[in-house]
Amino acid sequence: MRYLCLICLMILLSCAAEQKEEAAPAALAEEGLHTEVIDYTVGGTTLKGYLAYDKGISGKRPGVLVVHEWWGQNDYSRKRAEMLAELGYTALALDMYGDGKSATHPEDAQKFMMEVMQNLETGEARFNAALELLKKQGTTDPERIAAIGYCFGGAVVLHMARLGTDLDGVVSFHGNLSSMHQVEPGSVKARVLVAHGAADPMVPAEQVAAFKKEMEAAKVDYRFEAYEGALHAFTNPAADENGKKFNIPLAYDADADKKSWESMKAFFTEIF
């Protein structure tokens, strides 16, 4: 059975979120780095955010949401939050599935995704609740917020940008580019960076062309980077093993991973 991360194009939309914070005990990953699991509630479901920031930096700094792959909020998305914290940001790896659920098999990942897809309003509410949670952190400057996402998460952040969510910028790493929302000129507030694998069969050339046409017609401030030879999930070191195990066209590309991260860093310097 072939499992495609094209499922990521099924994203979210529009509902109110009821939010409640319960901080779990803090942990030190290394000197200066503070990480913390924070429980918050949306529509009766407990979500588990993973907060990371550098204790050695004084004052407020920009905040960055990290939206996970279809596997869920796992070690990979938490590691990216820690990497952002080391760059001087307050980072929150959000939980789109609830209860911190994550998958190691595509069948489970697909099931978790479908639970969100079948109630898009809940998906949007979960993103927005995490956004408000990040803004409320003592180390976050609530006027300077961005979001990044991987695979499914890349599609999520692009979709939220299309909706006009108040973000300074979004970065999609090997995310699906299809639109579920008619974008009007001037409606997108966020600047956009797309990091795309040029050899990714899950995001074909036709989808790329349609995305660029959409962005240009809507006068979005966007940047599109394609990395030659890179397949889907090119930023994740686990992609090679998962690709072979489940017969999915995934592969890690160290060069594309490094280049896309450096592009994100430069992008954040510009927008913040």
DOZAVEX-549396 format. One record per atom (N, C-alpha, C, O): x negated, y negated, z. Coordinates in steps of 0.1 Angstrom, whole numbers, padded with zeros to 4 digits, always signed. Atoms other than C-alpha are relative to their C-alpha. Layout:
<recs>
XYZ;...
</recs>
This chain:
<recs>
-0008+0012+0000;+0000+0000+0000;-0009-0012+0000;-0018-0013+0008;+0008+0012+0002;-0014-0034-0010;+0006-0011+0009;+0017-0015+0007;-0004+0011-0008;-0012-0061+0016;-0006-0013-0004;-0019-0014-0005;+0005+0012+0005;-0016-0096+0003;+0002-0011+0010;+0013-0013+0016;-0001+0012-0009;-0023-0127+0024;+0008-0011-0006;+0010-0022-0001;-0009+0010+0007;+0000-0145-0001;+0012-0002+0009;+0020-0012+0007;-0011+0002-0009;+0025-0140+0027;-0001-0013+0007;+0008-0019+0012;+0002+0013-0007;+0009-0171+0041;+0009-0012-0006;+0011-0021+0002;-0008+0011+0005;+0030-0193+0018;+0014-0001+0007;+0020-0012+0006;-0012+0001-0008;+0060-0185+0040;-0003-0007+0013;-0007+0000+0022;+0004+0008-0012;+0055-0212+0066;+0013-0004+0007;+0023+0003+0008;-0009+0003-0011;+0077-0231+0089;+0008-0013-0003;+0005-0020-0012;-0005+0013+0001;+0100-0259+0093;+0011-0003+0010;+0020+0005+0012;-0009+0009-0007;+0120-0282+0116;+0009+0005+0011;+0019+0011+0009;-0008-0002-0012;+0132-0277+0151;-0006-0007+0012;-0017-0010+0012;+0005+0007-0012;+0129-0292+0186;-0007+0011+0008;-0003+0022+0009;+0007-0009-0009;+0104-0276+0210;+0001-0004+0014;+0000-0016+0018;+0000+0002-0015;+0107-0272+0247;-0013+0005+0005;-0017+0016+0002;+0014-0002-0003;+0073-0274+0262;-0002+0001+0015;+0003-0008+0023;+0003-0001-0014;+0059-0263+0295;-0014+0005+0001;-0018+0015-0005;+0014-0003+0000;+0022-0261+0304;-0003+0008+0013;+0002+0004+0024;+0004-0007-0012;+0007-0235+0328;-0015+0004-0003;-0017+0012-0012;+0014-0003+0003;-0031-0235+0328;-0005+0012+0007;-0003+0014+0019;+0006-0011-0006;-0049-0203+0333;-0014-0004+0005;-0019-0014+0002;+0013+0004-0006;-0082-0202+0352;-0010-0003-0011;-0010+0004-0021;+0010+0004+0010;-0110-0219+0333;-0012+0010+0000;-0014+0017+0009;+0011-0009+0001;-0140-0200+0320;-0011-0008-0007;-0008-0016-0016;+0012+0007+0006;-0175-0212+0310;-0006+0010-0010;-0012+0020-0006;+0006-0008+0010;-0186-0197+0277;-0015-0002+0000;-0023+0007-0002;+0014+0004-0001;-0220-0215+0280;+0000-0013+0007;+0010-0020+0009;+0002+0013-0007;-0234-0245+0298;+0006-0011-0008;+0002-0013-0020;-0005+0012+0007;-0214-0276+0289;+0013+0003-0007;+0021-0006-0009;-0012-0004+0007;-0186-0256+0271;+0010+0005+0009;+0008+0014+0016;-0011-0004-0008;-0153-0254+0288;+0011+0007-0009;+0015+0001-0019;-0011-0007+0008;-0127-0229+0275;+0011+0004+0010;+0008+0007+0022;-0012-0002-0009;-0092-0224+0289;+0012+0005-0008;+0015+0000-0019;-0012-0005+0006;-0061-0204+0281;+0011-0008+0006;+0013-0009+0019;-0011+0008-0005;-0030-0227+0284;+0013+0006-0005;+0015+0007-0017;-0013-0005+0004;+0005-0212+0284;+0010-0012-0002;+0010-0022+0006;-0011+0010+0002;+0033-0234+0269;+0012+0007-0006;+0010+0018-0012;-0013-0007+0004;+0069-0226+0260;+0007-0007-0011;+0008-0019-0011;-0008+0005+0011;+0089-0230+0228;+0012+0009-0001;+0011+0021-0004;-0012-0008+0002;+0125-0219+0227;+0000+0013+0008;+0006+0023+0004;+0000-0012-0009;+0120-0194+0256;-0012+0009-0002;-0013+0019+0005;+0012-0008+0003;+0088-0179+0241;-0012-0006+0006;-0015-0018+0003;+0013+0005-0005;+0055-0182+0259;-0010+0001-0011;-0012+0012-0016;+0011+0000+0010;+0027-0192+0236;-0013-0002+0008;-0013-0009+0019;+0013+0001-0007;-0010-0190+0246;-0010-0007-0009;-0016-0002-0018;+0010+0008+0007;-0032-0218+0234;-0014+0002+0006;-0015+0005+0018;+0014-0001-0005;-0070-0216+0237;-0007-0013-0002;-0010-0017-0014;+0005+0013+0000;-0085-0249+0246;-0015+0000+0002;-0020+0008+0009;+0014+0000-0001;-0122-0257+0241;-0005-0015-0001;-0001-0022-0010;+0007+0013+0001;-0143-0289+0248;-0013+0000+0007;-0015+0009+0016;+0013+0001-0006;-0177-0299+0258;+0001-0009+0013;+0004-0021+0012;-0001+0007-0013;-0178-0310+0295;-0011-0011+0001;-0010-0020+0008;+0011+0009+0000;-0211-0329+0288;+0003-0013-0007;-0004-0023-0006;-0004+0012+0007;-0193-0355+0267;+0010-0008+0008;+0020-0002+0013;-0009+0008-0008;-0176-0383+0286;+0010-0007-0009;+0008-0010-0021;-0010+0007+0008;-0144-0400+0275;+0008+0009-0009;+0006+0021-0010;-0009-0007+0009;-0118-0390+0250;-0007+0001-0014;-0015-0008-0018;+0005-0002+0013;-0126-0376+0216;+0011+0006-0009;+0021+0010-0004;-0010-0005+0009;-0107-0365+0184;+0004+0014+0004;-0004+0022+0009;-0005-0013-0002;-0086-0334+0187;+0002+0007-0013;+0006+0001-0023;-0002-0009+0012;-0084-0305+0162;+0007+0012+0004;+0003+0020+0012;-0007-0013-0001;-0058-0278+0160;-0006+0010-0009;-0011+0007-0020;+0005-0011+0008;-0070-0244+0147;+0012+0010-0001;+0016+0016+0008;-0011-0009+0003;-0043-0223+0130;-0006+0013-0005;-0013+0013-0015;+0006-0013+0003;-0052-0186+0128;+0004+0006-0013;+0014+0002-0020;-0004-0008+0012;-0051-0161+0099;+0012+0008+0004;+0017+0007+0015;-0012-0008-0003;-0022-0137+0096;-0003+0011+0011;+0007+0017+0015;+0004-0009-0011;-0041-0115+0121;+0005-0005+0014;+0007+0003+0023;-0004+0005-0013;-0030-0138+0149;-0012-0007+0007;-0023-0007+0001;+0011+0007-0007;-0050-0158+0174;-0009+0010+0007;-0006+0015+0018;+0010-0011-0004;-0080-0135+0179;-0013-0007+0003;-0014-0019+0004;+0014+0005-0003;-0117-0139+0187;-0005-0009-0011;-0012-0019-0008;+0005+0008+0011;-0123-0154+0153;+0005-0015+0001;-0003-0024+0000;-0006+0014-0001;-0099-0184+0157;-0005-0007+0013;-0007-0019+0013;+0005+0006-0013;-0111-0189+0193;-0015-0004-0002;-0019-0014+0003;+0014+0004+0003;-0147-0189+0181;-0001-0013-0008;-0009-0021-0005;+0000+0012+0007;-0139-0216+0156;+0004-0012+0009;-0002-0023+0007;-0003+0011-0010;-0123-0237+0184;-0013-0003+0008;-0015-0015+0010;+0013+0003-0008;-0156-0233+0204;-0010-0007-0009;-0017-0016-0004;+0009+0007+0009;-0176-0244+0173;+0004-0014-0001;-0005-0023-0002;-0005+0014+0001;-0155-0275+0170;-0003-0007+0013;-0007-0019+0013;+0003+0006-0013;-0160-0282+0207;-0015-0004+0001;-0018-0014+0006;+0014+0003+0000;-0197-0280+0202;-0004-0012-0009;-0014-0018-0007;+0002+0011+0009;-0194-0306+0175;+0005-0013+0007;+0003-0024+0001;-0005+0012-0007;-0178-0330+0200;+0015-0002+0000;+0019-0013+0003;-0014+0002+0000;-0141-0324+0195;+0007+0008+0011;+0001+0017+0017;-0009-0008-0008;-0113-0312+0217;+0008+0009-0009;+0015+0004-0018;-0006-0009+0009;-0101-0281+0200;+0010+0009+0007;+0008+0014+0018;-0011-0009-0005;-0069-0260+0205;+0003+0010-0011;+0009+0007-0021;-0004-0011+0009;-0065-0226+0188;+0014+0003+0004;+0016+0009+0015;-0014-0002-0003;-0027-0224+0187;+0004+0015-0002;-0003+0023-0008;-0006-0013+0001;-0005-0193+0189;+0013-0001-0008;+0023-0006-0003;-0012+0000+0008;+0020-0189+0161;+0010+0011+0002;+0021+0011-0002;-0007-0012-0001;+0032-0155+0171;+0007+0002+0014;+0017+0009+0015;-0005-0001-0013;+0039-0158+0208;-0007+0011+0008;-0011+0021+0003;+0007-0009-0010;+0024-0141+0239;-0014+0004-0004;-0019+0014+0000;+0014-0003+0004;-0010-0142+0222;-0002+0012-0008;-0013+0018-0008;+0001-0012+0008;-0002-0114+0199;-0010-0001-0011;-0011-0011-0018;+0009+0000+0012;-0028-0104+0173;+0001+0014-0005;+0004+0024+0002;+0000-0013+0006;-0031-0075+0149;-0014+0004-0005;-0022-0004-0008;+0013-0006+0006;-0059-0052+0137;+0004+0008-0013;-0005+0013-0020;-0005-0008+0012;-0038-0035+0109;+0009-0009-0008;+0017-0016-0002;-0009+0009+0008;-0021-0053+0080;+0015+0002+0002;+0023-0007+0001;-0014-0003-0002;+0012-0036+0088;+0005-0009+0012;+0016-0014+0012;-0004+0008-0011;+0013-0053+0122;-0001-0015-0003;+0008-0023+0001;+0001+0014+0004;+0001-0086+0108;+0012-0004-0009;+0017-0015-0007;-0011+0003+0008;+0028-0085+0082;+0013-0001+0009;+0021-0010+0006;-0011+0001-0009;+0054-0078+0109;+0001-0013+0008;+0011-0019+0009;+0000+0013-0007;+0043-0107+0130;+0003-0012-0008;+0010-0021-0004;-0003+0010+0009;+0043-0129+0100;+0015-0001-0003;+0021-0012-0004;-0014+0000+0003;+0078-0119+0091;+0009-0005+0011;+0019-0012+0008;-0008+0006-0011;+0091-0128+0125;+0000-0015+0000;+0010-0021+0003;+0000+0015+0002;+0080-0164+0118;+0007-0004-0012;+0015-0013-0012;-0006+0003+0013;+0091-0163+0082;+0016+0000+0001;+0022-0008-0006;-0015-0001-0001;+0127-0153+0092;+0006-0011+0008;+0018-0013+0008;-0005+0012-0007;+0130-0184+0114;-0010-0011-0002;-0018-0014+0007;+0010+0010+0003;+0111-0212+0098;+0000-0012+0010;-0010-0018+0013;-0001+0011-0010;+0124-0238+0123;-0008+0003+0012;-0014-0006+0018;+0007-0004-0012;+0108-0218+0151;-0015-0002-0003;-0023-0007+0006;+0015+0002+0004;+0074-0219+0132;-0004-0014+0001;-0014-0017+0007;+0003+0014-0001;+0075-0256+0129;-0001-0005+0014;-0009-0013+0018;-0001+0004-0014;+0085-0261+0165;-0013+0005+0007;-0018-0002+0016;+0012-0005-0007;+0055-0239+0176;-0012-0009-0004;-0021-0011+0004;+0011+0008+0004;+0031-0260+0155;+0000-0014+0008;-0010-0018+0013;-0002+0013-0006;+0045-0293+0168;-0002+0000+0015;-0007-0009+0021;+0003-0001-0014;+0044-0281+0204;-0015+0001+0003;-0019-0005+0013;+0015-0001-0002;+0007-0272+0201;-0006-0014-0003;-0015-0018+0004;+0005+0014+0003;+0001-0307+0186;+0002-0009+0011;-0007-0016+0015;-0003+0008-0011;+0018-0324+0215;-0009+0004+0012;-0013-0004+0020;+0008-0005-0011;-0001-0302+0240;-0015-0005-0002;-0021-0009+0008;+0013+0004+0002;-0034-0311+0224;-0001-0015+0003;-0011-0020+0009;+0000+0014-0003;-0026-0348+0225;+0000-0004+0015;-0006-0014+0018;-0001+0003-0014;-0019-0346+0262;-0012+0003+0008;-0013+0000+0020;+0012-0004-0007;-0053-0332+0271;-0008-0013+0004;-0009-0022-0004;+0007+0011-0005;-0074-0356+0292;-0012-0003-0009;-0017-0015-0008;+0011+0002+0009;-0103-0352+0267;+0003-0004-0014;-0006-0006-0022;-0004+0002+0014;-0083-0359+0236;+0005-0015-0002;+0012-0020+0006;-0005+0013+0005;-0078-0392+0218;+0013+0003-0008;+0011+0008-0019;-0012-0004+0007;-0041-0388+0208;+0002-0007-0013;+0011-0003-0021;-0002+0007+0013;-0045-0413+0179;-0010+0006-0010;-0009+0001-0022;+0009-0006+0010;-0072-0391+0162;+0001+0015+0001;-0005+0021+0009;-0003-0015+0000;-0059-0356+0154;-0001+0005-0014;+0004-0001-0023;+0001-0007+0013;-0066-0332+0126;+0004+0015+0003;+0005+0019+0014;-0003-0015-0001;-0057-0295+0119;-0008+0007-0011;-0009+0003-0022;+0006-0009+0010;-0076-0267+0102;+0007+0013+0001;+0012+0017+0011;-0006-0013+0000;-0064-0233+0092;-0006+0009-0010;-0012+0005-0020;+0007-0010+0007;-0076-0201+0078;+0011+0010-0006;+0019+0015+0001;-0009-0009+0007;-0056-0180+0052;+0014-0004+0003;+0018-0015-0002;-0014+0004-0004;-0020-0181+0066;-0001-0014+0007;+0007-0022+0004;+0001+0013-0006;-0032-0210+0088;-0003-0011-0009;+0001-0022-0007;+0003+0010+0010;-0045-0228+0058;+0013-0005-0007;+0015-0017-0009;-0013+0003+0006;-0011-0226+0042;+0009-0008+0010;+0016-0017+0006;-0008+0007-0010;+0005-0238+0075;-0004-0015+0001;+0005-0023+0000;+0004+0014-0001;-0016-0269+0078;+0003-0008-0013;+0006-0020-0012;-0004+0007+0013;-0010-0278+0041;+0015-0003+0000;+0019-0014-0004;-0014+0001+0000;+0027-0273+0046;+0004-0012+0010;+0012-0020+0007;-0003+0010-0009;+0028-0295+0077;-0004-0014-0005;+0002-0024-0002;+0004+0013+0007;+0009-0322+0058;+0010-0004-0010;+0014-0016-0011;-0010+0003+0010;+0034-0320+0030;+0013-0005+0007;+0020-0013+0001;-0012+0005-0007;+0062-0326+0056;-0002-0014+0005;+0008-0020+0010;+0003+0014-0005;+0045-0359+0066;-0003+0000+0015;-0002-0010+0021;+0005+0000-0014;+0033-0347+0100;-0011-0010+0003;-0019-0012-0005;+0009+0010-0003;+0014-0374+0118;-0014+0006+0004;-0017+0007+0015;+0014-0006-0001;-0022-0360+0113;-0009-0009-0008;-0006-0014-0019;+0010+0007+0008;-0053-0378+0102;-0005+0008-0012;-0008+0002-0022;+0005-0008+0011;-0064-0349+0081;+0003+0015+0003;+0005+0019+0014;-0001-0014-0001;-0060-0312+0074;-0010+0007-0009;-0014+0001-0019;+0010-0008+0007;-0085-0286+0062;+0005+0014-0002;+0008+0021+0008;-0004-0013+0003;-0074-0254+0045;-0012+0008-0005;-0018+0005-0015;+0010-0009+0004;-0099-0226+0043;+0007+0013-0006;+0014+0020+0001;-0006-0011+0008;-0089-0199+0017;+0015+0002+0003;+0019+0013+0005;-0015+0000-0003;-0052-0208+0023;+0008+0001-0013;+0003-0003-0024;-0009+0000+0012;-0023-0202-0001;+0004-0015-0002;+0005-0022+0007;-0002+0014+0004;-0016-0234-0020;+0015-0003-0004;+0018-0015-0007;-0014+0002+0005;+0021-0229-0030;+0008-0009+0009;+0006-0009+0021;-0008+0010-0008;+0046-0255-0019;+0014+0005+0002;+0020+0011-0007;-0014-0003-0004;+0079-0249-0001;+0007-0013+0002;+0019-0013+0007;-0006+0013-0003;+0086-0286+0001;-0003-0010-0011;-0014-0011-0015;+0001+0010+0010;+0092-0313-0025;-0007-0012+0006;+0000-0020+0014;+0007+0011-0005;+0066-0339-0018;+0002-0013-0008;+0001-0013-0020;-0003+0013+0006;+0075-0375-0025;-0013-0009+0001;-0020-0008+0010;+0012+0009+0000;+0048-0401-0034;+0000-0008+0013;+0009-0015+0016;+0001+0008-0013;+0035-0417-0002;+0004+0007+0012;+0003+0001+0023;-0006-0006-0012;+0051-0392+0021;-0010+0008+0008;-0008+0010+0020;+0010-0008-0008;+0019-0373+0031;-0009-0010+0007;-0016-0018+0000;+0008+0010-0008;+0001-0392+0059;-0014+0005+0001;-0024-0003+0002;+0013-0006-0003;-0028-0368+0063;-0009+0000-0013;-0004+0002-0024;+0009-0003+0011;-0059-0367+0041;-0002+0015+0000;-0001+0022+0010;+0000-0014+0002;-0064-0332+0027;-0014+0005-0006;-0019-0001-0015;+0012-0007+0005;-0095-0310+0022;+0004+0015-0002;+0008+0021+0007;-0002-0014+0003;-0091-0276+0005;-0013+0007-0003;-0021+0002-0012;+0012-0008+0002;-0120-0250+0007;+0005+0013-0006;+0011+0021+0001;-0006-0011+0007;-0111-0224-0019;-0011+0010-0006;-0021+0005-0011;+0009-0010+0006;-0128-0192-0031;+0004+0001-0015;+0015+0005-0018;-0003+0001+0014;-0131-0195-0069;+0004+0014-0006;+0010+0014-0016;-0003-0014+0005;-0128-0157-0073;+0011+0007+0008;+0013+0019+0007;-0010-0005-0009;-0099-0153-0049;+0012+0004-0009;+0019-0005-0014;-0012-0004+0008;-0072-0132-0067;+0013-0003+0006;+0024-0002-0001;-0013+0003-0007;-0046-0141-0041;+0004-0014-0002;+0016-0017+0000;-0004+0014+0003;-0047-0177-0051;-0005-0003-0014;-0016-0008-0016;+0004+0001+0014;-0049-0176-0089;-0001-0014-0006;+0003-0024+0000;+0003+0013+0007;-0059-0204-0113;+0013-0008-0002;+0013-0020-0001;-0013+0007+0002;-0022-0212-0120;+0004-0007+0012;+0010-0018+0012;-0004+0006-0013;-0016-0219-0083;-0009-0012+0003;-0004-0022+0008;+0010+0011-0002;-0047-0241-0081;+0004-0012-0008;+0005-0023-0003;-0004+0011+0009;-0036-0261-0111;+0013-0007+0004;+0014-0019+0004;-0012+0005-0005;-0001-0265-0097;-0002-0009+0012;+0005-0019+0014;+0003+0008-0012;-0014-0277-0064;-0007-0013-0003;-0002-0024+0002;+0007+0013+0004;-0037-0303-0080;+0010-0010-0006;+0010-0022-0003;-0010+0009+0006;-0008-0316-0101;+0009-0006+0010;+0013-0017+0009;-0009+0005-0011;+0014-0318-0070;-0006-0011+0008;+0000-0021+0010;+0007+0010-0008;-0012-0337-0050;-0001-0013-0007;+0000-0024-0002;+0002+0012+0008;-0019-0361-0078;+0013-0008-0002;+0013-0020-0002;-0013+0006+0002;+0018-0368-0085;+0005-0007+0012;+0011-0017+0012;-0005+0006-0013;+0024-0375-0048;-0010-0010+0005;-0008-0015+0016;+0010+0010-0004;-0007-0397-0046;-0006+0003+0013;-0008-0006+0021;+0006-0004-0013;-0022-0377-0018;-0015-0002-0001;-0021+0001-0011;+0015+0002-0001;-0058-0385-0007;-0005+0014+0003;-0006+0019+0014;+0005-0014-0002;-0072-0350-0013;-0013+0003-0007;-0017-0004-0016;+0013-0004+0005;-0104-0332-0020;+0001+0015-0002;+0005+0022+0008;-0001-0015+0003;-0106-0297-0036;-0014+0005-0003;-0021+0000-0012;+0013-0006+0003;-0138-0276-0034;+0002+0015-0002;+0009+0022+0005;+0000-0014+0004;-0141-0242-0051;-0014+0006+0000;-0023+0000-0005;+0013-0006-0001;-0170-0219-0043;-0001+0012-0009;+0006+0022-0008;+0002-0010+0011;-0182-0198-0072;-0002+0014+0006;-0011+0016+0014;+0002-0014-0005;-0178-0160-0066;+0006+0003+0013;+0006+0015+0017;-0006-0002-0014;-0161-0164-0032;+0014+0006-0001;+0022+0001-0009;-0013-0006-0001;-0132-0141-0025;+0008-0005+0012;+0004-0015+0018;-0009+0004-0011;-0103-0144+0000;-0007+0003+0013;-0015+0013+0014;+0005-0001-0014;-0113-0148+0037;-0015-0001+0000;-0022+0005+0008;+0014+0001+0001;-0148-0159+0027;-0007-0005+0012;-0019-0004+0014;+0006+0006-0012;-0154-0176+0061;-0001+0010+0011;-0008+0008+0021;-0001-0009-0011;-0147-0145+0082;-0010+0012-0001;-0008+0020-0011;+0010-0011+0001;-0176-0121+0089;+0007+0014+0000;+0001+0024-0005;-0007-0013-0001;-0150-0093+0095;+0007+0003-0013;+0012+0014-0015;-0007-0002+0013;-0137-0097+0059;-0005+0013-0007;+0003+0020-0013;+0005-0011+0008;-0160-0071+0044;+0006+0013+0005;+0010+0022-0002;-0005-0013-0006;-0150-0043+0069;+0015+0001-0003;+0020+0012-0007;-0014-0001+0002;-0113-0052+0066;+0004+0003-0015;+0013+0010-0018;-0003-0002+0014;-0114-0053+0028;-0002+0014-0004;+0006+0020-0011;+0002-0014+0003;-0129-0019+0026;+0010+0010+0006;+0015+0019+0000;-0009-0009-0008;-0108-0003+0053;+0014+0000-0006;+0021+0011-0006;-0014+0001+0004;-0075-0015+0039;+0002-0002-0015;+0013-0005-0020;-0001+0001+0014;-0083-0018+0002;+0006-0014-0004;+0015-0014-0012;-0005+0014+0003;-0077-0056+0001;-0012-0008-0005;-0024-0006-0001;+0012+0008+0006;-0099-0080-0020;-0004-0011+0009;-0002-0023+0006;+0006+0010-0009;-0116-0097+0009;-0015+0002+0001;-0020+0013-0002;+0014-0001-0002;-0152-0105+0014;-0006-0012+0006;-0002-0024+0003;+0007+0011-0006;-0174-0126+0036;-0011-0006-0010;-0017+0002-0017;+0010+0007+0008;-0196-0152+0018;-0007-0010+0008;-0002-0021+0011;+0007+0008-0009;-0222-0167+0040;-0003-0014-0005;-0002-0024+0002;+0003+0013+0006;-0231-0195+0016;+0013-0008-0001;+0012-0020+0002;-0012+0007+0001;-0195-0205+0010;+0005-0004+0014;+0011-0015+0016;-0004+0003-0013;-0188-0203+0047;-0008-0012+0005;-0002-0022+0011;+0008+0011-0005;-0217-0227+0055;+0004-0013-0007;+0005-0023-0001;-0004+0012+0007;-0208-0251+0027;+0013-0006+0004;+0015-0018+0005;-0013+0005-0003;-0172-0253+0036;+0000-0006+0014;+0007-0016+0016;+0001+0005-0014;-0180-0259+0073;-0007-0014+0000;-0002-0023+0006;+0007+0013+0002;-0204-0287+0063;+0009-0010-0006;+0009-0022-0002;-0009+0009+0006;-0178-0302+0041;+0011-0005+0010;+0015-0017+0010;-0009+0003-0011;-0153-0301+0070;-0006-0011+0009;+0001-0020+0013;+0007+0010-0009;-0178-0319+0092;-0001-0014-0006;+0002-0024+0001;+0001+0013+0007;-0184-0346+0067;+0014-0007-0001;+0016-0019+0000;-0014+0004+0001;-0146-0349+0062;+0005-0006+0013;+0011-0017+0013;-0004+0005-0013;-0140-0354+0099;-0007-0013+0003;-0002-0022+0010;+0007+0012-0003;-0167-0380+0101;+0007-0012-0008;+0008-0023-0002;-0007+0010+0007;-0148-0399+0074;+0013-0004+0006;+0016-0016+0007;-0014+0003-0004;-0113-0397+0088;+0000-0005+0014;+0010-0012+0018;+0000+0005-0014;-0123-0403+0124;-0009-0012+0002;-0010-0017+0014;
</recs>
